Each structure stands twice: as C-alpha cells, then as structure tokens.
Amino acid sequence: MNQSTNKSSRFEQVFYNTGVGIMIVDKDRVLIEVNPKFCEMLGFTKEELIGKNAEIIHLSTEMYKEFGEKAFNQVRNNKTVNLDWPCKSKNGQTVWCRIAGDPVIGADEVLWTVVDITERVTSQKKIEDMEIKKTGKLFSFCCAAPLI
C-alpha cells in the first residue's frame, strides 16, 4: 500500500468512525458528504441528505439565511467559526449543536464538525428557569412582608 492510499484509508477511518458529526457542503450549501454520526444525530440517512440544500437541517428559512451570514460566509472568507446552533432533525425536533467550520483546502467547500449539545442546553435552561422562579419567590416574599 502506498503512502497516498494509506493516508486516504486513515482519513476514511476517522471520517466514518468518529464520535463527531461531519458534513461537507459546496459553495451553494449543498450537502456533498456526511458521516454516520451526523446522520444519527439528526435521524436522516445519508441518501436523504446528499445532494440536498443544507436548509433541510435548519429550523426555518430565516435561520438558514442567518446561519449563512453568521457562519458560512465567515468560513468561506477563511475566518474561524465556532457556535452553538439549533438544527432540525428529520422528525422536526430541535437538536442543539456545537458547530465548527473550516474551508476545504483546494476545493470550494466547507467542512463542518457537529456535536450534539442538546442535553447541555436543556440542563442550562432548567437551571435558568429555577433561578428565575427562586428570584421571583424571593421578590414576592420581600415585597409581601410588612415594613416595620
């Protein structure tokens, strides 16, 4: 096996067996490659995603456009992008993702790595809600107490 074939084999092993979702999109934001973890996260098959516009994984057309402005265009201009973003699964559920993008060298494509952070976001929201309730109860208690 020559060195080039060996490198390609290693890349494929990482791409297909990593615990991180990976998608590659072209300059028109069409999905040209996805790995099994990415498909698993969003509940799609590879065949349901390849050749489709990335809008399929966004909550709305507006969110798709906003992501283009905040992230896609930044990466295309060789700027680092790391952000938390809500994506849409095949069944319509929101899946919160930590997304990082890099331009593919020598191609007019972007490689995105995606990690499901839904549990973290949900837990954080619960903590914030509890703090708001606690603050509200404290405020009610303070304001209801007679002044002496």
BELPE-V146647 format. One record per residue. N is the residue number from 1. RES is the residue in three letters. PHI is phi in degrees with one decimal (NA if undefined). Layout:
{{N	RES	PHI} {N	RES	PHI}}
This chain:
{{1	MET	NA} {2	ASN	-80.9} {3	GLN	-61.9} {4	SER	-64.3} {5	THR	-64.9} {6	ASN	-62.6} {7	LYS	-61.1} {8	SER	-61.6} {9	SER	-63.9} {10	ARG	-63.1} {11	PHE	-59.1} {12	GLU	-61.1} {13	GLN	-61.5} {14	VAL	-64.8} {15	PHE	-57.8} {16	TYR	-87.7} {17	ASN	-117.9} {18	THR	-73.7} {19	GLY	-86.6} {20	VAL	-113.7} {21	GLY	-72.1} {22	ILE	-134.7} {23	MET	-135.9} {24	ILE	-121.4} {25	VAL	-121.7} {26	ASP	-88.4} {27	LYS	-62.2} {28	ASP	-95.7} {29	ARG	66.1} {30	VAL	-93.5} {31	LEU	-71.1} {32	ILE	-110.8} {33	GLU	-159.2} {34	VAL	-140.8} {35	ASN	-100.0} {36	PRO	-58.2} {37	LYS	-63.8} {38	PHE	-61.8} {39	CYS	-61.1} {40	GLU	-61.2} {41	MET	-57.9} {42	LEU	-104.6} {43	GLY	79.1} {44	PHE	-97.5} {45	THR	-91.3} {46	LYS	-57.6} {47	GLU	-64.2} {48	GLU	-75.5} {49	LEU	-104.4} {50	ILE	-60.2} {51	GLY	88.0} {52	LYS	-94.5} {53	ASN	-69.6} {54	ALA	-62.1} {55	GLU	-57.0} {56	ILE	-59.8} {57	ILE	-103.2} {58	HIS	-100.5} {59	LEU	-66.7} {60	SER	-159.8} {61	THR	-61.7} {62	GLU	-63.0} {63	MET	-66.4} {64	TYR	-60.0} {65	LYS	-65.5} {66	GLU	-63.2} {67	PHE	-62.0} {68	GLY	-57.8} {69	GLU	-72.5} {70	LYS	-76.1} {71	ALA	-124.8} {72	PHE	-57.7} {73	ASN	-65.8} {74	GLN	-63.8} {75	VAL	-63.1} {76	ARG	-62.1} {77	ASN	-97.0} {78	ASN	60.7} {79	LYS	-104.7} {80	THR	-72.9} {81	VAL	-130.1} {82	ASN	-140.9} {83	LEU	-153.4} {84	ASP	-93.5} {85	TRP	-146.8} {86	PRO	-80.8} {87	CYS	-113.0} {88	LYS	-111.5} {89	SER	-81.1} {90	LYS	-57.8} {91	ASN	-86.1} {92	GLY	90.2} {93	GLN	-72.5} {94	THR	-83.5} {95	VAL	-119.5} {96	TRP	-77.3} {97	CYS	-128.0} {98	ARG	-95.0} {99	ILE	-118.9} {100	ALA	-128.6} {101	GLY	-125.5} {102	ASP	-141.9} {103	PRO	-68.9} {104	VAL	-84.4} {105	ILE	-64.8} {106	GLY	81.9} {107	ALA	-141.8} {108	ASP	-92.8} {109	GLU	-136.9} {110	VAL	-126.2} {111	LEU	-101.5} {112	TRP	-112.7} {113	THR	-103.6} {114	VAL	-135.1} {115	VAL	-121.3} {116	ASP	-74.4} {117	ILE	-115.8} {118	THR	-55.6} {119	GLU	-60.6} {120	ARG	-62.5} {121	VAL	-64.8} {122	THR	-63.2} {123	SER	-63.2} {124	GLN	-61.9} {125	LYS	-63.1} {126	LYS	-62.0} {127	ILE	-62.4} {128	GLU	-62.0} {129	ASP	-62.8} {130	MET	-65.2} {131	GLU	-65.5} {132	ILE	-65.0} {133	LYS	-62.9} {134	LYS	-62.4} {135	THR	-64.6} {136	GLY	-64.2} {137	LYS	-66.2} {138	LEU	-62.4} {139	PHE	-62.9} {140	SER	-61.9} {141	PHE	-65.1} {142	CYS	-63.3} {143	CYS	-78.6} {144	ALA	-84.0} {145	ALA	-71.5} {146	PRO	-67.9} {147	LEU	-80.8} {148	ILE	-106.3}}
